[in-house]
């Protein structure tokens, strides 16, 4: 007789099925169990270095660094791409920063290094990964 999967195993399998997504919100797992149970399972996954906490209710897919052994965010477009994906999932309307638009349109040769997005409307959460923090411009 097969034993039923634990909540942590069900969350892990759901994350594995979502190939193109690198960011997950706690509300995506609400149907699997109670809020406290889901948060506890996500906290365990962060402790096991399978997820990285980016902000309140926002988690990112993680891989273990070969150099330090610490978990690092796994995203094709880096932290900025993961933060934009999180903003989109949270329903926040955003645009690329002016410096990024200038670079993409060929008006500037300076590559913007700081993760900045223009946010339309209200948004007060902080999204960060290690030393990088998303700067919100209005």
Secondary structure, DSSP 4 states (H G I P E B T S, - for coil): -PPPPPHHHHHHHHHHH--S--EEEGGGGGGGS-HHHHHHHHHHHHHTTSEEEEETTEEEEEEE-TTT--EEE--TTHHHHHHHHHHHHTT-EEEE-HHHHHHHTTS--PPP-S-EEEEES------EETTEEPEEE-
